[in-house]
Amino acid sequence: MFGTEDPFWQADRARVADKKWMLREPGLWAIWIYRFGQRADRRSDGVLKSALLFIYNVLAPIIHVVTGVRIPKGCRIGRGLRIWHFGGIFINENAVIGENCTLRQGVTIGNRQNGDESPIIGDNVEVGVYAQILGSVRIGNNCRIGALTVVIDDMPDNSTAVGQKARIVQKGKPAGF
């Protein structure tokens, strides 16, 4: 019930060198509540499922506020997720993340506008601090995304992306100033 037998959770914990994780790894708290919500959703309808979902719905916002990590139970994440440091990590409800991926603080994986599709991220992807992966993009396997990088285009397998994709949309006085 608490995830000790869950192979996904076991793979998440295995990527942490320090096994005293409860005090030193708040990112794991967020992953645990995500995996708990997933397990509750997979249960057959009934009183136990309702009780587990109630617990999830109470604990998930608390863990979000305490850790600064929001992983909705609707997204799909493979085994072995690793969150280095915590804070400011937001994953869209419809995002897909492969196995053995690493996220660092400040990462956003989401859509670019309401109704837009969410990213699909392959296996063994490392995402640097404050990187943003936005919109209907596919990130291949074994990719690296550098710190402060904004990814809005697909990335093939075994590639590395760095930098921001800024462009000028208006010259002269900025709108709204």
C-alpha angles and dihedrals in degrees: 000000000000094000102257090125095042109110091206091055091044090055091048091052093044090065091062114086095198107068092196085084101148094073100031106035113058088164087067090054088060092046091049094053089048091052090045090054091048091051091048091051091052093056122102115262114273146092095304093052091048091050093048092049090049089054090048092049091052097044101039096068091044092052089046092055095042097046102026089229121122117192110163115211090235095070120087118236126175127223122294104033111175124195112193109202117345140243137084096029114143126177122187118241091243099044121122120210124184131221127300096011123159126212127188130200120299096023119151122194107181152106125296095227138000112292093018119129121258129238124275111212124195130220126295096017120158117204118197129220116298093359116153124210107189139180134351097342133138120216112200128224121286095018129152123210115195129225116286091008119150112209116195099146131065119271121211122226118287095016135132125217127196135169138032128289097223122156134177112256098172134020125211126023112013114247115255097022 
